[in-house]
Structure formats: C-alpha cells, structure tokens
Amino acid sequence: MNPLQRALIEKSGNDHGFEYILPGEDGAVRLASARHRTQVRIVLTAGQFVLSFSSPASGLLGAELARSFPGFSSSDESFVAPNEDALAQLLRRAAELSKALPNQAAEDYEARLKKELEKLPGELKGTEVERLVRQRVGQQGFRNAMLDYWGNACAVTGIAIPAVLRASHAKPWAECTNDAERLDVFNGFLLSANLDALFDRFLISFDEVGQLQTAASIPQNARELLGLNKPLRLRWLAKGHLPYLHFHQKKFNAISSDSL
C-alpha cells in the first residue's frame, strides 16, 4: 500500500464515520471513532479493500453488514470492497449500525442524561420533572438509533423523509423493565407517521416474516385510505426483533379478538 492509497483510505474513513487513525505496524490502516466503539482494519489486496471490524456488538454488526452487502462478505468474516465507492458504503453503514446496535444507544443515553440532570436544580431531583427529562432524553436517543439502523427510511415503505418518520416501540416505553429494553434498537421499527399511529395502538402488527397484519376493526374503506389494502412488509426483520414483536403481537391479537 503506497502513501496515496493509504491517504485515500484514511479520507474515506474520516468522511464516513471513522475519523481517528490508529497506529499500526503491519501495513494495514486502522480506523476508529469517538462516536462509537467499532474499529476497522483495512488492507489492500489485489486492488480490493479488505475490511475487518472489531466491535462490542461484532456478531450483530457482522450479520447486519452481511445482510446489507451480501456480495461483499468473505468466508473469514471480513468484507471485500471492490472499489472506493463500495469502501465508502461499507464504512458509512458500519458507522450507522455501530451507533444503533446494543448497547451503544444505552451508553449514549447515560452520558446525555448525566449532562441534562446536572442542569436541574437540586429541589427537582427525584420529581416528575426528572422523570420527564429521562423520558425525553431516552426517546430522542431511541429515535436517533432507529434512524441510524434503518438508514433514515421507513422500515416498511422506504420513505426517506425524517420529518415524517417516528420511532415506534413494539414493547411500549412504560412497560419495559429497564433502560436497555427501552433503548434497544430491535424494540420497534422506524415508521411513517400513519403506520406509527396504527402500530402504537396495536391496530397493525407484523408476523414472523415481516408481513403487515391489520386489525379486523379497521373497515375496508379505511384500509384503502390508509394504504393498507395492498401487501406491505418490513424491509427486513432481524432475530433481535422477534421477542419484542411477540409481545406486540399478543396485544394486537387481543384487540383483534375483541373487535370480532
């Protein structure tokens, strides 16, 4: 790897979520970030970029990258980018996922919450005001993680207008047993506002292959107006979604049964 090639890799890392250059002695480029805990080692082989990622969520990260880039996966759990554009795509997606996958969102939440609570007057500690601060910071962190995970696009329709997208919990915030559940990126989906409203009230859900289900209480004419009269499904569904989705399906099934 010559100095120009090394500089190209370092610039691509800086532009796509890996802004720190780590020392190395084996001819590889090692990159990291202050915004997540994933590191990447990049070597140039036969004109192709070979990337090996190291992350606290390495198993999840590797699985998600393999799903996003099936043609780039290698047998040794590394990823091969054939050109500079592919390198940039891999780095950008790895950075997005690293900020979203457990437990980065929870760690970011704790750091942001500490700063917010330090601003509160002492007499407000332990009050409803503090509870609302915790909820606001947590829900914003959850939304940010969902935007990263779903690539700023609706999990069903692919609509990529962040202003109309909502981070929808499958297991509601109030019913989660701890912050790890509340902030788990797999506990819900990024949905357009109309789908979010229905999902939040258990009037729609998704089966185990991601197919959208509609409650019997929604009449046919309303289904047409809401765009539910055609097959809709999640763009993908990870194993991590299933425990939370099962919780949501039970509520959905109960509401559907009551409406019959």
C-alpha positions in Angstrom: 0.0 0.0 0.0 1.6 3.2 -1.1 1.1 6.6 0.7 -1.5 7.8 -1.8 -3.6 4.7 -1.3 -3.3 5.0 2.5 -4.4 8.6 2.3 -7.4 7.7 0.2 -8.5 5.1 2.8 -7.9 7.5 5.7 -10.0 10.2 4.0 -12.8 7.7 3.2 -12.8 6.8 6.9 -12.9 10.4 8.0 -15.8 11.1 5.6 -17.9 8.1 6.6 -17.8 7.7 10.4 -14.2 6.6 11.2 -12.4 9.8 11.9 -9.5 8.5 14.0 -6.3 6.9 12.6 -4.9 4.3 14.9 -1.2 3.2 14.9 -0.3 0.0 13.1 2.8 -1.8 12.0 1.6 -4.4 9.5 0.9 -2.3 6.5 -2.8 -2.0 7.3 -4.9 1.1 8.0 -6.7 1.0 11.4 -9.6 3.4 12.0 -11.8 4.3 14.9 -14.3 6.9 16.1 -15.3 8.9 19.1 -18.9 8.4 18.3 -19.0 4.6 18.6 -16.7 1.7 19.7 -16.2 -0.1 16.4 -12.7 -0.2 14.9 -11.8 -1.4 11.4 -8.6 -2.8 9.9 -8.3 -2.2 6.2 -5.7 -3.8 3.8 -5.4 -3.5 0.1 -5.2 -6.9 -1.7 -5.2 -7.3 -5.5 -6.7 -3.9 -5.9 -9.6 -4.6 -3.5 -10.2 -3.3 0.0 -10.5 -5.9 2.7 -12.2 -4.7 5.9 -12.2 -6.5 9.3 -14.3 -5.0 12.0 -13.8 -5.2 15.8 -16.8 -4.2 17.9 -18.6 -4.9 21.2 -21.5 -6.0 19.0 -19.3 -7.8 16.5 -21.7 -10.7 15.9 -24.7 -8.4 15.3 -22.6 -5.9 13.3 -21.2 -8.7 11.0 -24.7 -10.2 10.5 -26.2 -6.8 9.6 -23.4 -5.9 7.2 -23.7 -9.3 5.6 -27.4 -8.7 5.1 -26.9 -5.2 3.7 -23.9 -6.2 1.5 -24.3 -9.9 0.6 -21.9 -9.6 -2.3 -19.1 -8.2 -0.1 -19.0 -10.9 2.6 -15.9 -13.0 2.8 -15.5 -16.5 4.3 -13.3 -15.3 7.2 -15.9 -12.8 8.4 -14.2 -9.9 6.7 -15.7 -7.8 3.9 -14.2 -7.1 0.5 -14.9 -3.8 -1.2 -14.0 -3.9 -4.9 -13.7 -0.1 -5.3 -13.7 3.2 -3.5 -17.4 3.7 -3.7 -18.0 0.3 -2.1 -15.5 1.1 0.6 -17.4 4.3 1.4 -20.7 2.4 1.6 -19.3 -0.2 3.9 -17.7 2.3 6.2 -20.8 4.5 6.4 -23.2 1.6 7.1 -20.8 0.1 9.7 -20.7 3.5 11.5 -24.5 3.9 11.4 -25.0 0.4 12.8 -22.3 0.8 15.4 -24.2 3.9 16.8 -27.5 1.9 16.8 -26.8 -1.6 17.9 -26.9 -2.6 21.6 -25.6 -1.2 23.8 -24.2 1.9 22.2 -27.6 3.7 22.4 -27.8 2.9 26.1 -24.3 4.2 26.8 -25.0 7.4 24.8 -28.2 7.8 26.8 -26.4 7.6 30.1 -23.9 10.3 29.0 -26.5 12.7 27.7 -28.8 12.1 30.7 -26.0 12.9 33.1 -25.4 16.3 31.4 -29.2 17.1 31.4 -29.6 16.1 35.1 -26.7 18.3 36.1 -28.6 21.3 34.8 -31.6 20.6 37.1 -31.9 22.5 40.4 -31.5 20.2 43.4 -35.1 20.5 44.5 -36.3 19.0 41.2 -34.2 15.8 41.6 -36.5 12.8 42.0 -39.6 14.6 40.9 -41.9 14.3 37.9 -39.6 16.9 36.1 -36.7 14.5 36.4 -38.8 11.6 35.1 -39.8 13.7 32.1 -36.2 14.6 31.4 -35.2 10.9 31.5 -38.0 10.0 29.1 -37.3 12.9 26.7 -33.5 12.1 26.5 -34.3 8.4 26.2 -36.8 8.7 23.4 -34.6 11.1 21.5 -31.7 8.6 21.8 -34.0 5.8 20.7 -35.1 7.8 17.6 -31.5 8.6 16.7 -30.6 4.9 16.9 -33.6 3.9 14.8 -32.7 6.5 12.1 -29.2 5.1 12.0 -30.3 1.4 11.9 -33.0 1.9 9.2 -30.9 4.3 7.1 -33.2 7.3 7.7 -36.1 5.5 5.8 -39.4 3.9 6.8 -39.0 0.2 7.7 -41.9 -0.6 5.5 -42.3 1.9 2.7 -38.8 3.1 2.4 -40.0 6.8 2.6 -36.8 8.8 3.4 -38.3 12.0 4.9 -37.1 12.1 8.6 -39.6 14.7 9.5 -42.5 12.3 8.9 -40.8 9.2 10.5 -41.5 8.0 14.0 -39.5 5.6 16.2 -42.2 3.1 17.2 -41.7 0.9 20.2 -43.0 -2.7 19.9 -42.9 -3.1 23.7 -44.1 0.3 25.0 -41.7 2.6 26.9 -43.8 2.3 30.1 -43.9 -1.5 30.0 -40.2 -2.0 29.6 -38.4 -3.4 32.6 -35.2 -1.4 32.2 -33.5 1.2 30.0 -31.7 -1.4 28.0 -35.1 -2.6 26.7 -36.4 0.9 26.2 -33.4 1.8 24.1 -32.9 -1.5 22.3 -32.9 -0.7 18.5 -34.7 -4.0 18.0 -37.6 -3.0 20.2 -39.6 -1.4 17.4 -39.4 0.0 13.9 -38.9 3.3 12.2 -42.3 4.0 10.6 -44.1 6.8 8.7 -46.5 8.7 10.9 -49.7 6.9 9.8 -48.2 3.5 10.3 -46.7 4.6 13.6 -50.1 5.7 14.9 -51.7 2.3 14.0 -48.7 0.3 15.4 -48.7 2.3 18.6 -52.4 1.4 19.2 -51.9 -2.3 18.2 -54.1 -1.8 15.1 -51.4 -3.2 12.9 -48.6 -5.6 13.7 -46.1 -7.8 11.8 -45.9 -11.6 11.6 -42.6 -13.5 12.0 -41.6 -13.0 8.3 -42.4 -9.2 8.5 -45.8 -9.2 6.7 -48.0 -6.4 7.9 -51.2 -7.5 9.7 -54.3 -5.3 10.1 -56.8 -5.4 12.9 -60.3 -6.6 11.9 -61.7 -3.4 13.5 -60.4 -1.3 10.6 -63.1 -1.2 7.9 -62.2 -1.8 4.2 -62.7 1.7 3.1 -60.4 3.0 5.8 -57.8 0.4 4.8 -57.9 1.8 1.3 -57.5 5.4 2.5 -54.6 4.4 4.8 -52.9 2.4 2.1 -53.4 -0.9 3.9 -55.3 -2.6 1.1 -52.1 -3.8 -0.6 -49.4 -6.2 0.7 -47.0 -4.4 2.9 -44.0 -5.9 4.8 -40.9 -4.9 6.6 -37.8 -4.3 4.5 -36.1 -6.8 6.8 -36.6 -8.5 10.1 -33.7 -9.4 12.4 -33.7 -12.1 15.1 -33.4 -9.4 17.7 -36.8 -8.0 16.8 -38.7 -11.3 17.5 -39.0 -11.2 21.3 -40.4 -7.6 21.2 -42.6 -8.4 18.2 -44.1 -11.4 20.0 -45.1 -9.0 22.8 -46.7 -6.6 20.3 -48.5 -9.5 18.5 -50.2 -10.6 21.7 -51.6 -7.1 22.3 -52.6 -6.9 18.6 -54.3 -10.3 18.7 -56.2 -9.4 21.9 -57.5 -6.2 20.3 -58.4 -8.0 17.0 -60.3 -10.7 19.0 -62.2 -8.1 21.0 -63.4 -6.4 17.8 -64.9 -9.6 16.4 
